[in-house]
């Protein structure tokens, strides 16, 4: 005679494997899971939630970063074939080619019809808190090299004329400065074809309105400024995403009062 089965008891099947007996409505309630197991499950759930929440800002930052970089145009071959270059200087030296729409002499290595409005060397100190902007004369061979041929010719002519090694090339539409001025309530205006003094005065006012101390605490304003610059800029194809990120972070403490403007002289380092 088979003994009656009680809750929690089991039987063996034909293979000898113990099989739990089915529960019935009249069986007493099952014992709750051990307290330690319940606590571990809750801890895992809380940790999982915190992990997801912590990843949201990171994913957002990566997405914004990729979007901004995607807005940048690239300058191919900016350093191809260069030899006998000057030794690298501390900090960062950037050849900044300012362009304007239209004009007679189109810059063939940039998209669209653009002519040169300015040629400048931007020298950033190693600590990132000071920078010097030196305008190169447009009537010199540097500007002529930038207008024609490959971008590497502009780099070569700049290095030969100034005696300073160029680390990166940045082409920036001057309309970008006008947009930054409008975004930050700067009333300064600029007329194409103005001399270096007018250019410097205009840039001082625009940068004073853009690089203010509270910019880091206002992420939307910072994003808008970066997006505006990225939309009007082209950089050399050797300037990697990580280097661009490092450069932007490096300039986090740079203020307009710490940017000097001058006219470069031949051979000036």
Secondary structure, DSSP 8 states (H G I E B T S, - for coil): ------TT-EEE-TTS-EEE----TTS-------HHHHHHHHHHHHHHHHHHHHHHHHHHHHHHHHHHHHHSEEETTTTTT--S-----SSEEEEEEEEEES-SS--TTSSSSEEEEEEEEEEE-TTSS-EEEEEE-TTSHHHHHHHSS-HHHHHHHHHHHH-----EEEEEETHHHHHHHHHTT------TT--HHHHHHHHHHHHHHHS-TTGGG-HHHHHHHHHHHHHTEEEETTS-HHHHHHHHHHTTT--GGGEEEEE--TT--
